[in-house]
């Protein structure tokens, strides 16, 4: 596969939360607003790109037996850097995302890409893979956040867009709303791909 | 195997120590900005500077382990002229400590108080955060008036919550006792 294909596969064919169904914990928990989705997605993208890059460089140095431990140390270091940076410059967002920033360490997408891709490929494709997967994750989280924010609060990115008499469904901002929304998007995506296949 | 893992951990520790140091000042500023500034705005009016940026650390003594205790003073300025200051002190409530932000003008008169942290009983002691109780402190100085009405002062305690009310009063008194030194420190 070419570098461009490594990048674009993360945006549709293997888009993380919907196709690989990985990283669902932050997907469900922080997507109460579109802005939170973008923040979480970009933080994850940064960690994903950096850890893919470093693990790909070190792939011939790290012994097979301790590879998972080594990956986790690399990933955790980048997560702490992201956490400190957010605390220093984006404090309100840091407060909202809270525990889910340190939990990026155990996000399956990141360890998954390190193990399945970066440890077997050279640097450039690994960066492309990380960037594609990260942006796919960001898009998914923003979409989910936008849908929940529109239906649950009548706003998107904090701007009121629904008509005056619209009554928000407050369930959309609660955990069940996340499951309902995710389920509907998965259905839609599977329906679209099955139609594509039958043609 | 052991060597590689050790090396990775050591490098990671170095990088993180550096990141921690590089972001410390910015993180402290943000924390004060979002945690303390709402309280400062509540107790001081009409300033146009950034009290967080202009903050002054004052040495007020040592604890029983010999570590220095510091008080952070937030000066309020208007057109460059000092008009007051705010700082927080603690008093003992019914359940643990009550942290109070006290705003004082340059004559030592209270401009307002705000309860920053407490763990008092909800519905009883927790009512010290209500403006009805807090507003009684406005305009008072360090004098006999600054006491609960049962002790000859001018402040009516929250009914059924004498300990919590006393805790707030003692924190405010403590703040005003520090005022002469704080004034010297910031001007």
Contacts between the chains, C-beta under 8 A, distances in Angstrom:
chain1	res1	chain2	res2	distance
A	58	B	8	7.7
A	61	B	4	6.1
A	62	B	4	6.0
A	62	B	8	7.8
A	63	B	1	4.4
A	63	B	4	6.0
A	65	B	1	6.0
A	66	B	1	5.6
A	66	B	4	7.1
A	66	B	5	5.0
A	69	B	5	6.1
A	70	B	4	7.0
A	70	B	5	5.9
A	70	B	8	5.3
A	73	B	5	7.7
A	73	B	8	5.4
A	73	B	9	5.6
A	73	B	12	5.4
A	74	B	8	6.9
A	74	B	12	7.1
A	76	B	12	7.6
A	77	B	12	4.2
A	77	B	15	6.1
A	77	B	16	5.9
A	80	B	16	5.5
A	80	B	19	7.1
A	81	B	15	7.5
A	81	B	16	7.3
A	81	B	19	5.0
A	84	B	19	5.4
A	84	B	20	6.4
A	84	B	23	4.6
A	84	B	27	6.9
A	85	B	19	7.9
A	85	B	23	6.4
A	87	B	23	7.2
A	87	B	27	4.9
A	87	B	30	6.7
A	87	B	31	7.9
A	88	B	23	4.1
A	88	B	26	3.7
A	88	B	27	4.5
A	88	B	30	6.1
A	89	B	26	6.5
A	89	B	30	7.4
A	91	B	30	4.1
A	91	B	31	7.2
A	91	B	33	7.1
A	91	B	34	5.2
A	92	B	34	6.9
A	95	B	34	7.4
